Amino acid sequence: MFQGVFPPLVSPLALAEVETPVSVIMCSGDEIMQLAAPKAALAHERKKKWKTSQLAYLMLLPSFVFLALFTFYPIGYSIYMSLFKNNNATLATGPKFIGFDNYVTLFTKDKIFAEAFKNNMIVVLVTVPVILGLAILMAIFANKVKVGKGLVRVSFFYPTLLPMVAAANIWLYIYTPIYGLLPSIFNNTTWHFLTDPNAVLWALIVMTIWKQAGYMMIFFISGLQNVNPELYEAARIDGANSTQIFWKITWPMLMPTTLYCMIITMTNAFKLVDHLYIMTKGGPGNSSNMLLFYIYQKAFDQNNIGMASAITVVVIVLLLIITCVQFFTQDKRTFYA
């Protein structure tokens, strides 16, 4: 009587005792198996994805560990120490909690901090556009040159291979009065680039541009090689000149690369410290001092860990704000092929 309704070996009374939907009770055995099959396949797929995710997280674990140890922990510890007075006066008693007094002192009383901040902003505003512009020009030239392409690229990239200390010593010789390279070439013994408060910052800016432009060129060469040549051919057929081709095709297609290089160049402008120690030590009169070197002076020369930590937090927040503004404003105008 129930042979076509219930699965084999299952009685109606047994099914009635279980709170099972009527639609399931009225299904045959084959239909129940068909309903269960997708659930089993879904469970298998989830298990497979979980195993893949486990492997991915396992492969990323070393990077997470290094990131936590050398990025997140130092940032957190700097924020913590910035709330304490920790200098020579507290060597015997230990760090003393003072809240936000270090930040108040920085922005209201510390004139050297204001000078270093101003110098750093000048370096950012000058070096970032100049480095990016030179890098694009060098990349276009190195990409189009027919003879000696490898030599041209190596020549442009070579300053990047030099350690900053070596580059600083080279430019120290170039700028040295009387027997330096520039005074010797122009036969002018009155030039004092590194001791003139009005010239020292610009002398360091020139060295920074020379050092970093070749590095950014590599990224723009890669971006140029990813541009479809058919776009240029179509533009030439339509009668576009070189200037129109650059502004209508090359520049928009390079926007992702430009956004990345802009952020990297900007952060590099705040990390200038090696050549300052070799060439000027922030002088004369803090006219070439910058934030990172001032952090070094506070921490190691003056043993003021609390104030150095506060400056570090200010730099981190400033870089984070500038990077977010650049990314979220420029990314909307960027074309990703």
Backbone torsions as a table, in degrees:
resi	resn	phi	psi	omega
1	MET	NA	-39.4	-178.0
2	PHE	-103.3	15.4	-172.8
3	GLN	-65.5	-37.1	-177.5
4	GLY	-89.4	-0.8	-175.4
5	VAL	-106.9	-44.1	-175.5
6	PHE	-107.6	154.6	176.3
7	PRO	-63.6	158.7	179.3
8	PRO	-60.3	147.4	175.1
9	LEU	67.3	14.5	177.6
10	VAL	-120.9	123.7	-177.9
11	SER	-89.4	155.5	177.1
12	PRO	-62.7	-34.7	-179.6
13	LEU	-66.5	-36.8	178.7
14	ALA	-66.1	-40.3	179.3
15	LEU	-69.9	-32.0	-179.1
16	ALA	-67.5	-29.4	179.5
17	GLU	-72.2	-18.5	-178.5
18	VAL	-98.8	135.6	179.0
19	GLU	-76.3	86.5	-176.6
20	THR	-119.3	137.9	178.5
21	PRO	-56.5	148.7	-178.6
22	VAL	-61.7	-34.5	-177.8
23	SER	-63.8	-30.7	178.7
24	VAL	-77.8	-38.4	-179.0
25	ILE	-63.1	-32.9	-175.2
26	MET	-88.4	5.2	178.5
27	CYS	-92.5	151.9	175.7
28	SER	-80.8	173.6	-179.5
29	GLY	-62.9	-41.7	-179.6
30	ASP	-64.7	-38.2	-178.8
31	GLU	-68.5	-36.4	177.1
32	ILE	-63.7	-40.6	178.0
33	MET	-63.9	-37.2	179.0
34	GLN	-67.4	-35.6	177.5
35	LEU	-70.6	-33.6	-178.3
36	ALA	-78.5	-24.3	-175.8
37	ALA	-60.9	-47.6	179.5
38	PRO	-61.4	-36.4	178.3
39	LYS	-64.5	-39.7	178.6
40	ALA	-66.6	-40.1	178.2
41	ALA	-65.6	-38.9	178.9
42	LEU	-65.7	-41.5	178.1
43	ALA	-63.9	-40.3	177.9
44	HIS	-64.0	-39.9	179.7
45	GLU	-66.2	-40.3	177.8
46	ARG	-64.4	-40.2	178.5
47	LYS	-64.2	-39.5	179.4
48	LYS	-66.2	-42.5	178.7
49	LYS	-65.1	-37.7	179.6
50	TRP	-64.8	-39.9	177.0
51	LYS	-64.3	-39.7	177.8
52	THR	-65.4	-42.0	178.8
53	SER	-64.2	-39.8	177.4
54	GLN	-59.5	-43.0	179.1
55	LEU	-65.2	-40.7	179.5
56	ALA	-63.8	-45.9	179.0
57	TYR	-65.3	-34.3	177.7
58	LEU	-65.8	-39.3	178.4
59	MET	-69.2	-31.1	-179.9
60	LEU	-84.5	-11.3	-175.5
61	LEU	-57.1	-46.2	178.1
62	PRO	-58.4	-39.2	178.5
63	SER	-66.1	-40.1	177.4
64	PHE	-62.7	-39.0	-179.7
65	VAL	-64.4	-48.1	178.9
66	PHE	-63.5	-39.0	178.9
67	LEU	-64.7	-40.0	179.5
68	ALA	-68.7	-41.0	-176.1
69	LEU	-73.7	-40.2	-170.9
70	PHE	-108.7	0.3	176.9
71	THR	-127.4	-62.7	-175.0
72	PHE	-67.6	-43.8	-179.9
73	TYR	-64.7	-46.9	176.6
74	PRO	-60.4	-38.9	178.3
75	ILE	-64.1	-46.5	179.1
76	GLY	-62.8	-41.0	-179.9
77	TYR	-68.8	-35.2	176.8
78	SER	-65.2	-42.1	177.0
79	ILE	-61.6	-41.4	-179.9
80	TYR	-65.3	-47.4	-177.5
81	MET	-71.2	-21.7	178.9
82	SER	-68.1	-14.0	179.9
83	LEU	-92.6	5.9	-176.5
84	PHE	-121.9	151.7	168.2
85	LYS	-90.2	113.0	-174.3
86	ASN	-138.9	86.0	-179.4
87	ASN	-140.8	-164.1	-178.1
88	ASN	-61.9	-27.8	-178.8
89	ALA	-71.9	-18.3	-177.4
90	THR	-110.9	16.8	-179.3
91	LEU	-62.6	-38.1	-177.3
92	ALA	-80.5	-38.0	-175.2
93	THR	-93.0	-18.8	-176.4
94	GLY	92.3	169.6	-178.5
95	PRO	-57.6	141.1	-179.6
96	LYS	-115.8	127.7	-179.1
97	PHE	-69.5	126.2	-179.5
98	ILE	-130.7	8.9	177.5
99	GLY	69.0	-128.9	-176.0
100	PHE	-97.9	20.3	-178.2
101	ASP	-62.6	-34.9	178.5
102	ASN	-61.8	-40.7	179.5
103	TYR	-69.0	-38.9	177.7
104	VAL	-62.7	-42.0	178.8
105	THR	-64.3	-39.8	-179.9
106	LEU	-59.5	-48.7	-171.4
107	PHE	-87.6	-10.1	-177.5
108	THR	-118.4	-28.6	-172.8
109	LYS	-122.6	-23.2	-173.6
110	ASP	-86.6	99.4	-179.3
111	LYS	-72.9	-29.8	179.2
112	ILE	-67.4	-38.7	176.4
113	PHE	-61.1	-43.9	178.9
114	ALA	-62.3	-39.8	178.9
115	GLU	-67.0	-43.7	178.9
116	ALA	-64.9	-40.0	178.3
117	PHE	-62.9	-44.6	179.0
118	LYS	-62.3	-44.2	179.2
119	ASN	-61.7	-42.0	179.8
120	ASN	-64.0	-40.0	179.5
121	MET	-67.1	-36.9	175.8
122	ILE	-62.7	-44.0	178.9
123	VAL	-60.7	-42.6	179.7
124	VAL	-64.4	-48.5	-175.8
125	LEU	-66.0	-26.8	-178.7
126	VAL	-92.8	-48.8	-172.1
127	THR	-71.6	-38.6	-175.0
128	VAL	-60.4	-54.8	-179.9
129	PRO	-67.0	-36.1	-179.0
130	VAL	-68.1	-44.5	179.2
131	ILE	-62.4	-44.3	-179.9
132	LEU	-65.4	-41.8	178.7
133	GLY	-63.3	-46.5	178.1
134	LEU	-64.6	-39.1	-179.7
135	ALA	-63.0	-40.5	178.3
136	ILE	-65.7	-44.6	179.4
137	LEU	-62.5	-44.5	178.9
138	MET	-64.8	-38.6	179.7
139	ALA	-65.4	-42.6	178.8
140	ILE	-63.5	-43.9	179.9
141	PHE	-65.2	-46.2	-178.8
142	ALA	-67.6	-24.4	180.0
143	ASN	-82.6	-25.8	-176.8
144	LYS	-99.0	-20.4	-176.1
145	VAL	-61.3	140.2	-175.7
146	LYS	-95.1	-38.0	-176.1
147	VAL	-108.4	131.4	177.0
148	GLY	69.3	36.7	-177.6
149	LYS	-61.1	-43.0	179.8
150	GLY	-64.8	-40.4	179.7
151	LEU	-64.8	-40.0	179.1
152	VAL	-63.1	-45.4	-178.9
153	ARG	-64.4	-42.7	178.9
154	VAL	-64.4	-40.0	179.9
155	SER	-62.7	-42.1	179.1
156	PHE	-70.4	-34.2	-175.0
157	PHE	-86.5	-15.8	-172.2
158	TYR	-56.6	-43.0	179.5
159	PRO	-56.9	-28.7	179.8
160	THR	-67.1	-29.8	-177.8
161	LEU	-73.4	-20.7	-178.9
162	LEU	-75.2	136.0	172.3
163	PRO	-61.8	150.4	-177.5
164	MET	-60.0	-34.5	179.1
165	VAL	-65.5	-41.5	178.6
166	ALA	-66.7	-42.4	178.3
167	ALA	-62.8	-38.7	178.8
168	ALA	-63.5	-40.0	178.6
169	ASN	-68.4	-35.5	177.0
170	ILE	-62.4	-48.4	-178.6
171	TRP	-73.8	-23.7	173.1
172	LEU	-64.0	-40.2	175.7
173	TYR	-68.1	-39.4	179.9
174	ILE	-61.5	-40.4	-174.8
175	TYR	-88.7	-10.9	-174.7
176	THR	-60.9	131.3	-179.5
177	PRO	-63.6	156.6	174.7
178	ILE	69.8	-67.8	-175.0
179	TYR	-104.9	8.7	176.3
180	GLY	-72.6	169.4	-174.9
181	LEU	-65.4	-49.5	-178.5
182	LEU	-64.7	-48.2	177.2
183	PRO	-60.8	-33.2	179.9
184	SER	-71.1	-40.7	-178.6
185	ILE	-66.7	-45.0	-176.0
186	PHE	-94.4	2.5	176.7
187	ASN	53.1	47.7	-179.8
188	ASN	-128.8	110.9	-177.2
189	THR	-94.2	4.5	-178.2
190	THR	-96.1	-4.2	-179.8
191	TRP	-77.3	128.9	176.1
192	HIS	-133.9	77.5	-173.0
193	PHE	-63.7	-38.3	-173.0
194	LEU	-92.9	-4.7	177.4
195	THR	-115.3	-1.0	177.3
196	ASP	-94.8	117.8	-178.3
197	PRO	-59.4	-25.7	-179.1
198	ASN	-85.4	-14.8	-175.1
199	ALA	-114.5	-20.5	-170.4
200	VAL	-64.4	-41.0	-178.4
201	LEU	-65.7	-38.7	179.3
202	TRP	-69.8	-32.4	175.5
203	ALA	-64.4	-39.6	177.5
204	LEU	-70.1	-33.9	178.1
205	ILE	-64.5	-42.2	178.4
206	VAL	-60.8	-42.9	179.1
207	MET	-64.8	-39.7	179.9
208	THR	-64.3	-42.5	178.3
209	ILE	-62.9	-45.2	178.5
210	TRP	-59.5	-36.6	-174.7
211	LYS	-76.8	-34.4	-168.9
212	GLN	-105.6	-17.8	-175.5
213	ALA	-62.0	-40.3	-179.8
214	GLY	-64.6	-33.6	178.4
215	TYR	-66.2	-43.8	178.7
216	MET	-69.2	-26.5	178.5
217	MET	-58.5	-37.0	-177.9
218	ILE	-60.5	-41.1	179.9
219	PHE	-67.1	-38.8	-179.4
220	PHE	-72.4	-32.7	174.2
221	ILE	-61.7	-43.8	177.3
222	SER	-61.6	-40.5	178.0
223	GLY	-65.7	-39.1	178.8
224	LEU	-65.1	-37.2	-178.9
225	GLN	-72.1	-15.5	177.2
226	ASN	-90.8	-5.3	177.6
227	VAL	-77.5	131.8	-178.2
228	ASN	-66.7	121.0	180.0
229	PRO	-60.4	-24.0	179.9
230	GLU	-63.3	-27.9	177.3
231	LEU	-63.8	-41.8	178.8
232	TYR	-67.7	-40.7	179.5
233	GLU	-63.0	-42.7	178.8
234	ALA	-64.5	-38.9	179.7
235	ALA	-66.1	-40.2	179.1
236	ARG	-67.3	-37.9	177.6
237	ILE	-62.8	-35.4	179.2
238	ASP	-78.9	-1.9	176.1
239	GLY	90.2	17.4	179.8
240	ALA	-75.2	140.9	176.2
241	ASN	-89.5	-178.6	-174.8
242	SER	-63.4	-40.5	-179.7
243	THR	-64.1	-44.4	179.0
244	GLN	-65.0	-38.7	179.0
245	ILE	-62.8	-40.9	-179.3
246	PHE	-64.9	-49.7	-174.2
247	TRP	-75.7	-26.9	-177.7
248	LYS	-95.8	-22.8	-176.8
249	ILE	-121.7	-60.3	-173.2
250	THR	-62.3	-51.4	-176.6
251	TRP	-62.7	-47.0	177.0
252	PRO	-62.3	-36.5	-179.9
253	MET	-72.7	-19.9	179.3
254	LEU	-92.6	1.0	-175.9
255	MET	-59.7	-41.4	176.2
256	PRO	-59.6	-42.9	177.7
257	THR	-65.2	-41.0	-179.7
258	THR	-63.6	-41.1	178.9
259	LEU	-61.6	-44.1	178.6
260	TYR	-64.5	-47.8	-178.9
261	CYS	-64.4	-34.5	179.2
262	MET	-63.2	-43.5	179.8
263	ILE	-67.4	-43.3	-179.7
264	ILE	-64.9	-44.2	-179.4
265	THR	-64.2	-39.1	179.7
266	MET	-65.2	-44.6	178.8
267	THR	-66.4	-35.4	177.1
268	ASN	-64.1	-32.4	179.8
269	ALA	-65.8	-23.1	177.8
270	PHE	-92.1	-2.7	-177.3
271	LYS	-107.6	19.5	-178.3
272	LEU	-80.0	114.1	179.8
273	VAL	-146.1	-36.2	-174.6
274	ASP	-61.1	-51.6	-176.1
275	HIS	-70.7	-26.2	175.2
276	LEU	-64.3	-41.0	179.8
277	TYR	-65.1	-36.1	-178.0
278	ILE	-79.3	-41.0	-167.3
279	MET	-95.9	-44.4	-171.6
280	THR	-131.9	-22.4	-172.7
281	LYS	53.7	34.3	176.7
282	GLY	86.5	-6.2	-176.3
283	GLY	-92.6	-176.1	-5.1
284	PRO	-78.3	136.5	177.8
285	GLY	61.3	37.6	-179.5
286	ASN	62.8	17.8	-179.8
287	SER	-73.8	-14.7	175.7
288	SER	-120.6	10.0	-179.6
289	ASN	-70.8	146.4	179.0
290	MET	-135.4	169.4	-167.9
291	LEU	-61.0	-46.0	-176.8
292	LEU	-66.2	-39.7	178.1
293	PHE	-68.9	-33.0	177.5
294	TYR	-68.1	-35.3	173.7
295	ILE	-60.9	-43.3	178.0
296	TYR	-61.0	-43.6	179.8
297	GLN	-63.4	-43.5	-179.5
298	LYS	-65.1	-41.5	-173.8
299	ALA	-77.7	-43.4	-170.4
300	PHE	-106.4	-34.1	178.3
301	ASP	-82.4	-40.8	-176.9
302	GLN	-103.9	-7.5	179.5
303	ASN	56.0	38.3	179.0
304	ASN	-107.2	82.4	-173.9
305	ILE	-67.7	-37.4	-179.3
306	GLY	-62.7	-45.9	179.5
307	MET	-69.0	-39.0	177.4
308	ALA	-62.0	-39.1	178.2
309	SER	-66.3	-38.0	179.0
310	ALA	-64.8	-41.8	177.8
311	ILE	-64.2	-38.8	178.5
312	THR	-61.0	-43.6	179.1
313	VAL	-63.9	-39.7	178.2
314	VAL	-61.9	-43.3	179.7
315	VAL	-64.3	-43.5	179.8
316	ILE	-61.4	-46.6	179.6
317	VAL	-64.0	-41.1	179.3
318	LEU	-62.9	-45.5	178.5
319	LEU	-64.1	-39.6	179.8
320	LEU	-63.8	-43.2	-179.9
321	ILE	-64.7	-48.3	-178.0
322	ILE	-63.1	-41.8	-179.7
323	THR	-64.5	-44.0	179.2
324	CYS	-64.2	-41.6	179.1
325	VAL	-62.7	-45.6	179.2
326	GLN	-63.1	-44.6	-174.9
327	PHE	-68.7	-47.5	-173.7
328	PHE	-78.6	-18.1	176.0
329	THR	-92.1	-42.2	-177.9
330	GLN	-81.2	-28.0	-176.9
331	ASP	-63.7	-30.5	179.5
332	LYS	-69.1	-24.7	-179.1
333	ARG	-96.2	2.5	-174.3
334	THR	-93.5	135.8	177.4
335	PHE	-100.2	121.3	177.5
336	TYR	-104.4	112.1	-177.5
337	ALA	-69.9	NA	NA
